[in-house]
Amino acid sequence: MIAISLRFPAGRIHSTPWARQVNEGEVEWPISPWRILRALIATWHHKAKDITAEPVLRSLIEKLAAEAPSYYLPPAATGHTRHFMPYIEGRNEKRSKVFDTFIHVQDQEAVEAVWANVQLTDAESSALRTILKRMSYFGRAESLVEAALVSQPHQTSNSWPMSNGKAPGEEEELVRIIGPMPVDDYRAWHDGYLAALSETAIGPRGRGKRASKIALPGDVYEALLADTSDLKRSGWSQPPGSRWIDYLRPRNAFKIQAGARGAAPRAALPTVARFAVASQVLPQLTQSVSVAERIHQSLVKLSNNAPVFTGLDELGNPLQGHQHAHIFCEATTHRGSINRITVFAPAGFDSTARRSLDGLRKVWGHGGHDLQLILLGVGAPVDFAGYDLAGDQCPLFVEAKEWHSITPFVPTRHAKAHRDGRPKLDHRGLQIGSPEHDLLRLINEAGLPEPTELGRMTTGLAGLQPTRWLAFQRQRRHGDGGHAGQIGYGFRLVFPLPVRGPLAFGYACHFGLGLFAGG
């Protein structure tokens, strides 16, 4: 059995059924198997090609195509927005009214799809788990999604394929959704279609018309790859390799449920957003502060000065406790180039912040090439923690005893000395205000145990290249973050107990300085 959970944090699913015009206001519920499998393939192409081989994906898709899943559909309602899209007709600009209909899922409850008779190999299960973890939107960018492979469905199915000859019950209604053909059925249809085409020269537009400009897909997997606009342009009224499936669903699937008195408990807000970075020339890890500043400025603008990104409350006073966003740059390859960026905010990302993160697609190059950003996923630190860099895990969020600097720690205080020049020492024999003393002070303020070992590191690793701390940019160039050119230091920390990351301390820790990795 295979069970997939799809939770929509923004509470909205945009899904127009096949063969329906968007302004008809129709929605697809349950979500069609065809749409789910295309979403898996699209996520693999954009975010998991480096992890999962295509033959494994192909085998996975063919197994899921062989069975029509059952669903748990949470309480939902439909809604829509209306707006006017401009277009040019002749020399005049006109506007066309557009209805954008969506499904609103109450209480952000998850949709579950269950393939009861499908069994996957370990490689296929791993591929499916990776793809679902990296899926950040479903079909449209507005349909934010948190997808996962679950061992058992959390709810009992209430929508399933209709059995032959069975009429809907009093509390059920019949809907038709599109799904893929099983492999053998498609092969038989494919061969029969080609035979008929060669004998009668009938194309998809009818007798006497030229056959489709699109080559007929060789199998179901290739059929799922076809672009919808190309299919319609070539005259296909239905995608090759697809079939209509009759489903039963609750008659009150879109009945608005009365809410209980009092506020319902809220799900924990996500605190981590992780991005992949693409550019013709990637910046080096030594430029972390500059890149983080550009990310920060874009998020502040996109969110209209949301406190989680500005670090200021509504009155303009600084927030306390470092609860607002930290922006960490990572170099996971040997070149030392920034190819991952993580935004971490202990306060969590609300719906406004989530929309801003999803809208963060590009930042300017600041004298170099623009950086393209792809949101890989959002969640909690534990969701991304690990040492498998090839699997896109992040050592910033692991739980470990030993930690080492990956960007320089810049102290916020100065070493103290007596009038005769003797250093002022604390009870541990450390000079007050020294880098070691200041780091321990900040660790204590963060509520972490005091390290049993603390030693300096003369160089760090930008990728696999030993890099001096002086090579890193150590001063912000914008905002109120100017600093009097402090020297940066690297440290190795050993705690008495494992602690959970991320660990970032000192000046500009919200912009990637003073960052530690576990292990």
C-alpha positions as CSV (number, residue, x, y, z in Angstrom):
1,M,0.0,0.0,0.0
2,I,1.2,3.5,-0.9
3,A,-0.3,6.6,0.9
4,I,0.5,10.2,0.0
5,S,-0.5,13.1,2.2
6,L,-1.0,16.6,0.6
7,R,-1.4,19.5,3.0
8,F,-2.0,23.0,1.6
9,P,-0.7,25.6,4.1
10,A,-2.4,28.5,2.3
11,G,-5.7,26.6,2.5
12,R,-6.2,26.9,-1.3
13,I,-6.1,24.4,-4.2
14,H,-6.4,25.7,-7.8
15,S,-7.4,22.9,-10.1
16,T,-9.5,23.3,-13.2
17,P,-10.7,19.9,-14.5
18,W,-9.6,18.8,-18.0
19,A,-11.9,20.0,-20.8
20,R,-13.4,22.7,-18.7
21,Q,-12.8,26.4,-19.3
22,V,-11.4,28.3,-16.3
23,N,-14.3,30.8,-16.3
24,E,-16.8,28.0,-15.8
25,G,-15.8,28.0,-12.1
26,E,-15.5,24.2,-12.0
27,V,-13.0,22.6,-9.6
28,E,-11.4,19.1,-9.6
29,W,-12.2,17.3,-6.4
30,P,-10.8,14.8,-5.7
31,I,-7.5,15.7,-7.2
32,S,-7.1,13.6,-10.4
33,P,-4.4,10.9,-10.5
34,W,-3.3,12.5,-13.8
35,R,-2.5,15.7,-12.0
36,I,-0.7,14.0,-9.1
37,L,1.6,12.0,-11.4
38,R,2.4,15.0,-13.5
39,A,3.3,16.9,-10.3
40,L,5.7,14.1,-9.3
41,I,7.4,14.2,-12.7
42,A,7.6,18.0,-12.7
43,T,9.2,18.1,-9.2
44,W,11.7,15.4,-10.3
45,H,12.7,17.4,-13.3
46,H,13.2,20.7,-11.3
47,K,14.5,19.5,-8.0
48,A,15.4,15.8,-7.8
49,K,17.1,14.9,-11.1
50,D,20.5,14.7,-9.3
51,I,19.2,12.2,-6.7
52,T,16.9,9.8,-8.6
53,A,17.6,8.1,-11.9
54,E,15.0,8.4,-14.5
55,P,14.5,4.6,-14.9
56,V,13.5,4.5,-11.2
57,L,11.1,7.4,-11.7
58,R,9.6,5.7,-14.8
59,S,9.0,2.5,-12.9
60,L,7.4,4.3,-10.0
61,I,5.0,6.2,-12.3
62,E,4.0,3.1,-14.2
63,K,3.1,1.3,-10.9
64,L,1.0,4.3,-9.7
65,A,-0.7,4.5,-13.1
66,A,-1.8,0.9,-12.9
67,E,-4.4,1.6,-10.1
68,A,-6.9,4.3,-9.4
69,P,-6.4,5.5,-5.9
70,S,-8.9,6.1,-3.2
71,Y,-9.0,9.5,-1.3
72,Y,-9.7,11.1,2.0
73,L,-11.2,14.5,1.2
74,P,-11.3,16.9,4.2
75,P,-14.1,19.4,4.7
76,A,-13.8,22.1,2.1
77,A,-15.6,24.9,0.3
78,T,-15.3,26.6,-3.0
79,G,-14.5,30.3,-3.6
80,H,-13.2,32.5,-6.3
81,T,-11.6,35.9,-7.1
82,R,-12.5,38.2,-10.0
83,H,-10.0,40.3,-11.8
84,F,-9.5,41.9,-15.2
85,M,-6.7,40.7,-17.6
86,P,-5.5,43.3,-20.1
87,Y,-5.1,42.4,-23.8
88,I,-4.4,44.3,-27.0
89,E,-7.0,44.3,-29.8
90,G,-5.9,46.4,-32.8
91,R,-4.6,49.6,-31.3
92,N,-6.8,49.5,-28.2
93,E,-6.1,47.9,-24.8
94,K,-9.1,46.0,-23.5
95,R,-9.7,44.0,-20.4
96,S,-11.3,40.6,-19.9
97,K,-12.9,39.5,-16.7
98,V,-11.4,36.3,-15.3
99,F,-12.9,34.1,-12.6
100,D,-10.2,32.3,-10.6
101,T,-12.0,29.5,-8.7
102,F,-10.3,27.5,-6.0
103,I,-11.0,25.0,-3.2
104,H,-10.6,26.1,0.3
105,V,-9.6,23.3,2.7
106,Q,-10.8,24.0,6.2
107,D,-8.2,23.9,9.0
108,Q,-5.5,23.1,6.5
109,E,-6.3,19.4,6.9
110,A,-4.5,17.1,4.5
111,V,-5.8,15.3,1.4
112,E,-4.7,11.7,1.4
113,A,-4.4,9.5,-1.8
114,V,-4.1,5.7,-1.2
115,W,-3.0,3.1,-3.7
116,A,-4.1,0.0,-1.8
117,N,-2.5,-2.7,-4.1
118,V,0.8,-1.0,-5.2
119,Q,4.1,-2.2,-3.8
120,L,7.3,-0.3,-4.4
121,T,10.9,-1.3,-4.2
122,D,13.2,0.4,-1.8
123,A,14.7,2.6,-4.5
124,E,11.2,3.6,-5.7
125,S,10.0,4.4,-2.2
126,S,13.2,6.5,-1.6
127,A,12.6,8.3,-4.8
128,L,9.0,9.0,-4.0
129,R,9.8,10.2,-0.5
130,T,12.5,12.6,-1.9
131,I,10.3,14.0,-4.6
132,L,7.4,14.6,-2.2
133,K,9.7,16.3,0.3
134,R,10.9,18.7,-2.4
135,M,7.5,19.5,-3.8
136,S,6.7,23.1,-2.7
137,Y,3.7,23.9,-4.9
138,F,1.0,21.8,-6.7
139,G,0.2,22.7,-10.3
140,R,0.2,26.5,-9.7
141,A,2.5,28.6,-7.5
142,E,-0.5,29.8,-5.4
143,S,-1.2,26.2,-4.4
144,L,1.5,25.8,-1.8
145,V,1.8,22.2,-0.7
146,E,3.6,20.1,2.0
147,A,3.6,16.6,0.6
148,A,4.8,13.4,2.3
149,L,4.8,9.6,2.0
150,V,3.0,8.2,5.0
151,S,3.2,4.6,6.2
152,Q,-0.5,4.5,7.0
153,P,-3.4,6.8,6.0
154,H,-4.4,9.0,8.9
155,Q,-8.1,9.1,7.8
156,T,-10.6,6.7,6.3
157,S,-11.2,7.1,2.6
158,N,-14.4,8.8,1.6
159,S,-13.9,9.0,-2.2
160,W,-13.1,6.0,-4.4
161,P,-13.5,4.6,-7.9
162,M,-17.1,3.5,-8.6
163,S,-17.6,-0.2,-8.9
164,N,-19.3,-1.4,-12.1
165,G,-23.0,-1.4,-11.8
166,K,-23.1,0.3,-8.4
167,A,-25.3,3.3,-8.1
168,P,-24.4,6.2,-5.9
169,G,-25.9,6.1,-2.4
170,E,-28.1,8.8,-0.9
171,E,-25.0,10.6,0.7
172,E,-22.8,10.1,-2.4
173,E,-22.5,11.8,-5.8
174,L,-20.7,10.8,-9.0
175,V,-17.9,12.8,-10.5
176,R,-15.5,12.1,-13.4
177,I,-11.8,12.8,-13.2
178,I,-8.9,12.0,-15.5
179,G,-6.3,9.4,-14.8
180,P,-3.6,7.5,-16.7
181,M,-4.1,4.2,-18.4
182,P,-2.4,1.2,-17.0
183,V,0.7,0.2,-19.0
184,D,-0.8,-2.8,-20.8
185,D,-4.0,-0.9,-21.7
186,Y,-2.0,2.0,-23.2
187,R,0.2,-0.4,-25.2
188,A,-2.9,-2.0,-26.7
189,W,-4.5,1.5,-27.4
190,H,-1.3,2.8,-28.9
191,D,-0.9,-0.1,-31.3
192,G,-4.5,0.0,-32.3
193,Y,-4.4,3.8,-32.9
194,L,-1.3,3.6,-35.1
195,A,-2.9,0.7,-37.1
196,A,-6.1,2.7,-37.7
197,L,-4.2,5.8,-38.6
198,S,-2.1,4.0,-41.2
199,E,-5.2,2.3,-42.7
200,T,-7.6,5.3,-42.8
201,A,-5.3,8.3,-42.5
202,I,-7.6,9.7,-39.9
203,G,-5.8,12.2,-37.6
204,P,-7.1,13.5,-34.3
205,R,-8.9,16.4,-36.2
206,G,-10.9,13.9,-38.3
207,R,-10.8,12.4,-41.9
208,G,-8.7,14.3,-44.4
209,K,-6.9,16.3,-41.7
210,R,-3.2,16.0,-41.1
211,A,-2.2,13.8,-38.2
212,S,-1.0,15.3,-34.9
213,K,2.1,17.3,-35.0
214,I,3.1,15.6,-31.7
215,A,4.6,12.2,-32.0
216,L,2.4,9.7,-30.3
217,P,4.0,8.9,-26.9
218,G,5.6,5.5,-26.7
219,D,4.3,4.7,-23.2
220,V,2.3,6.1,-20.3
221,Y,5.3,7.9,-18.8
222,E,6.0,9.8,-22.0
223,A,2.3,10.6,-22.3
224,L,2.4,12.3,-18.9
225,L,5.3,14.5,-20.1
226,A,3.3,16.0,-23.0
227,D,2.6,19.8,-22.7
228,T,-1.1,20.6,-22.4
229,S,-1.0,23.6,-24.7
230,D,0.8,21.4,-27.4
231,L,-1.9,18.7,-27.1
232,K,-4.8,21.2,-27.5
233,R,-3.0,23.0,-30.4
234,S,-2.6,19.6,-32.1
235,G,-6.2,18.8,-31.8
236,W,-6.3,16.3,-29.0
237,S,-9.6,16.6,-27.0
238,Q,-8.1,14.3,-24.4
239,P,-4.4,13.6,-23.6
240,P,-3.2,10.3,-25.2
241,G,-2.6,7.8,-22.5
242,S,-5.5,9.1,-20.3
243,R,-8.8,7.7,-19.3
244,W,-11.9,9.0,-17.5
245,I,-12.6,7.4,-14.1
246,D,-15.9,7.6,-12.3
247,Y,-15.5,8.5,-8.6
248,L,-17.9,8.6,-5.8
249,R,-17.5,11.4,-3.2
250,P,-19.6,12.7,-0.3
251,R,-22.6,14.7,-1.6
252,N,-21.8,17.5,0.9
253,A,-18.1,17.6,-0.1
254,F,-18.3,21.4,-0.3
255,K,-20.7,22.0,2.6
256,I,-19.4,24.8,4.9
257,Q,-18.9,23.3,8.3
258,A,-20.0,25.2,11.4
259,G,-17.0,26.1,13.5
260,A,-16.7,25.4,17.2
261,R,-16.8,28.3,19.6
262,G,-13.4,29.5,20.6
263,A,-10.2,29.5,18.6
264,A,-9.0,26.1,17.3
265,P,-5.4,25.1,18.1
266,R,-3.1,26.4,15.3
267,A,-0.6,24.1,13.6
268,A,3.0,25.1,14.2
269,L,4.3,27.6,11.7
270,P,7.2,26.5,9.5
271,T,10.5,28.0,10.5
272,V,12.8,27.0,7.7
273,A,12.7,27.8,4.0
274,R,15.4,26.4,1.8
275,F,16.3,27.6,-1.7
276,A,18.5,26.3,-4.6
277,V,20.6,29.0,-6.3
278,A,21.3,29.1,-10.0
279,S,23.4,31.7,-11.9
280,Q,25.8,31.9,-14.9
281,V,28.5,32.6,-12.3
282,L,27.7,31.7,-8.6
283,P,29.1,33.9,-5.9
284,Q,31.6,32.5,-3.5
285,L,30.8,31.6,0.2
286,T,33.1,34.5,1.2
287,Q,30.4,36.9,-0.2
288,S,27.7,35.5,2.1
289,V,26.9,38.8,3.8
290,S,26.4,40.6,0.5
291,V,24.2,37.9,-0.9
292,A,22.2,37.7,2.4
293,E,21.6,41.4,2.3
294,R,20.1,41.2,-1.2
295,I,17.8,38.3,-0.1
296,H,16.8,40.4,3.0
297,Q,16.0,43.5,0.9
298,S,13.9,41.4,-1.5
299,L,11.9,39.7,1.3
300,V,11.3,43.0,3.1
301,K,9.9,44.5,-0.1
302,L,7.8,41.4,-1.1
303,S,6.3,41.2,2.4
304,N,5.6,44.9,2.7
305,N,7.9,45.2,5.8
306,A,6.7,42.1,7.7
307,P,8.4,42.1,11.2
308,V,9.7,38.5,10.6
309,F,11.9,40.0,7.9
310,T,12.6,43.5,9.1
311,G,13.3,42.6,12.7
312,L,11.2,45.6,13.8
313,D,7.8,45.8,15.4
314,E,5.0,48.0,14.2
315,L,6.4,50.9,16.2
316,G,9.9,50.5,14.6
317,N,11.4,49.0,17.8
318,P,13.9,46.1,17.4
319,L,12.4,42.6,18.1
320,Q,14.0,40.8,21.0
321,G,15.4,37.3,21.2
322,H,16.7,36.9,17.6
323,Q,13.3,35.5,16.6
324,H,13.3,37.2,13.1
325,A,14.8,35.8,9.9
326,H,18.4,34.6,9.6
327,I,19.7,34.1,6.1
328,F,22.4,31.4,5.7
329,C,24.4,30.8,2.6
330,E,25.9,27.3,1.9
331,A,28.5,25.9,-0.5
332,T,27.8,22.2,-0.8
333,T,30.2,21.5,-3.7
334,H,34.0,21.5,-3.9
335,R,34.1,24.9,-5.7
336,G,33.1,26.9,-2.7
337,S,30.2,28.6,-4.6
338,I,26.9,29.4,-2.9
339,N,24.4,27.0,-4.3
340,R,21.9,26.8,-1.4
341,I,20.3,29.6,0.7
342,T,18.3,28.9,3.9
343,V,16.0,31.4,5.6
344,F,15.4,30.5,9.3
345,A,13.1,32.4,11.6
346,P,12.3,30.9,15.1
347,A,9.1,33.0,15.2
348,G,7.8,31.1,12.1
349,F,6.5,32.1,8.7
350,D,2.8,33.1,8.7
351,S,0.8,33.2,5.5
352,T,2.1,36.6,4.5
353,A,5.7,35.5,4.9
354,R,5.0,32.2,3.1
355,R,3.7,34.2,0.0
356,S,6.8,36.4,0.1
357,L,9.1,33.3,0.2
358,D,7.2,31.7,-2.6
359,G,7.5,35.0,-4.6
360,L,11.3,35.2,-4.1
361,R,12.5,34.1,-7.6
362,K,15.5,36.4,-8.4
363,V,17.8,38.9,-6.8
364,W,20.1,41.3,-8.6
365,G,23.7,40.5,-9.2
366,H,25.2,43.6,-7.5
367,G,27.9,44.0,-10.1
368,G,27.7,40.3,-11.2
369,H,25.2,37.9,-12.6
370,D,21.6,37.8,-11.2
371,L,20.8,34.9,-8.9
372,Q,17.8,32.7,-9.7
373,L,16.2,31.1,-6.6
374,I,14.1,28.0,-6.5
375,L,12.1,27.2,-3.3
376,L,12.9,23.6,-2.4
377,G,10.7,23.4,0.6
378,V,9.6,24.7,4.0
379,G,9.4,23.1,7.3
380,A,11.1,22.6,10.7
381,P,14.9,22.2,11.2
382,V,14.6,18.5,11.8
383,D,13.0,18.1,8.3
384,F,16.3,19.3,6.6
385,A,18.9,18.0,9.1
386,G,21.6,15.6,7.9
387,Y,25.0,15.2,6.5
388,D,24.1,13.8,3.1
389,L,24.8,16.8,1.0
390,A,24.1,14.9,-2.3
391,G,20.6,14.2,-0.9
392,D,20.2,17.9,-0.1
393,Q,20.4,17.5,3.7
394,C,21.8,20.4,5.7
395,P,24.4,20.0,8.5
396,L,23.3,23.4,9.9
397,F,20.3,21.8,11.5
398,V,21.7,18.5,12.9
399,E,21.8,17.6,16.5
400,A,25.5,17.1,17.5
401,K,28.0,17.7,20.2
402,E,30.8,19.0,18.0
403,W,30.4,22.1,15.9
404,H,32.9,24.1,13.7
405,S,32.8,27.5,12.1
406,I,32.0,27.8,8.4
407,T,31.8,31.6,8.3
408,P,33.9,33.9,10.7
409,F,32.6,34.9,14.1
410,V,32.9,38.7,14.5
411,P,32.8,39.7,18.2
412,T,30.5,42.5,19.3
413,R,32.7,43.5,22.2
414,H,36.3,44.5,22.7
415,A,38.9,43.0,25.0
416,K,39.2,44.7,28.4
417,A,42.5,45.5,30.1
418,H,43.6,47.3,33.3
419,R,45.2,50.7,33.2
420,D,48.7,49.1,33.4
421,G,47.9,47.0,30.3
422,R,47.2,43.7,32.1
423,P,44.2,41.9,30.6
424,K,41.1,41.7,32.7
425,L,40.3,38.0,33.3
426,D,37.1,36.2,34.2
427,H,36.7,33.2,36.5
428,R,37.8,30.9,33.7
429,G,41.0,32.8,33.0
430,L,39.6,34.2,29.7
431,Q,40.2,37.9,28.9
432,I,36.9,39.7,29.3
433,G,35.7,40.9,25.9
434,S,38.0,38.6,24.0
435,P,36.6,36.6,21.1
436,E,36.4,33.4,23.2
437,H,34.7,35.3,26.1
438,D,32.2,37.0,23.8
439,L,31.3,33.8,22.1
440,L,30.7,32.0,25.4
441,R,28.5,34.9,26.5
442,L,26.3,34.7,23.4
443,I,26.1,30.9,23.7
444,N,24.9,31.4,27.3
445,E,22.3,34.0,26.2
446,A,21.0,31.5,23.7
447,G,20.2,29.1,26.5
448,L,22.8,26.5,25.4
449,P,25.1,24.6,27.7
450,E,28.7,25.9,28.0
451,P,31.1,24.0,25.7
452,T,33.6,21.7,27.4
453,E,36.1,22.5,24.6
454,L,36.6,25.7,22.7
455,G,39.5,26.1,20.3
456,R,40.4,28.4,17.5
457,M,40.5,27.4,13.8
458,T,43.0,29.3,11.6
459,T,41.1,28.6,8.4
460,G,37.6,27.4,7.3
461,L,36.4,25.4,4.3
462,A,34.6,27.1,1.5
463,G,33.6,24.0,-0.3
464,L,36.8,21.9,-0.1
465,Q,39.1,24.9,-0.3
466,P,40.9,26.1,2.9
467,T,39.9,29.7,3.2
468,R,41.3,32.3,5.6
469,W,38.8,34.2,7.7
470,L,40.2,37.5,6.4
471,A,39.0,36.5,2.9
472,F,35.3,36.7,4.0
473,Q,33.3,39.9,3.8
474,R,32.7,40.9,7.4
475,Q,30.8,44.1,7.2
476,R,27.3,44.9,6.0
477,R,27.2,47.6,3.3
478,H,23.5,48.6,3.6
479,G,21.0,49.5,6.4
480,D,22.1,50.1,10.0
481,G,24.5,47.3,10.1
482,G,27.8,49.1,9.5
483,H,30.6,47.9,11.7
484,A,34.1,49.1,12.4
485,G,36.0,46.4,10.5
486,Q,36.4,43.7,13.1
487,I,38.6,40.7,12.5
488,G,36.8,37.4,12.1
489,Y,37.6,34.2,14.0
490,G,36.8,30.6,13.6
491,F,36.2,28.1,16.4
492,R,35.6,24.5,17.2
493,L,33.0,23.8,19.9
494,V,32.4,20.6,21.8
495,F,29.2,20.6,24.0
496,P,28.6,18.2,26.9
497,L,25.3,17.1,25.3
498,P,24.1,17.2,21.7
499,V,22.5,20.5,20.7
500,R,20.2,21.2,17.8
501,G,21.3,23.8,15.2
502,P,21.3,26.3,13.7
503,L,24.1,28.0,15.7
504,A,25.0,31.5,14.6
505,F,26.5,34.2,16.9
506,G,28.0,37.6,16.8
507,Y,27.8,40.6,14.5
508,A,25.7,40.0,11.3
509,C,24.6,36.5,12.5
510,H,21.3,37.2,10.7
511,F,23.2,37.7,7.5
512,G,25.3,34.5,7.6
513,L,28.3,35.4,9.8
514,G,29.2,33.4,12.9
515,L,27.6,30.3,11.4
516,F,28.5,26.8,12.6
517,A,27.9,23.4,11.1
518,G,27.6,20.2,13.2
519,G,29.9,17.2,13.0
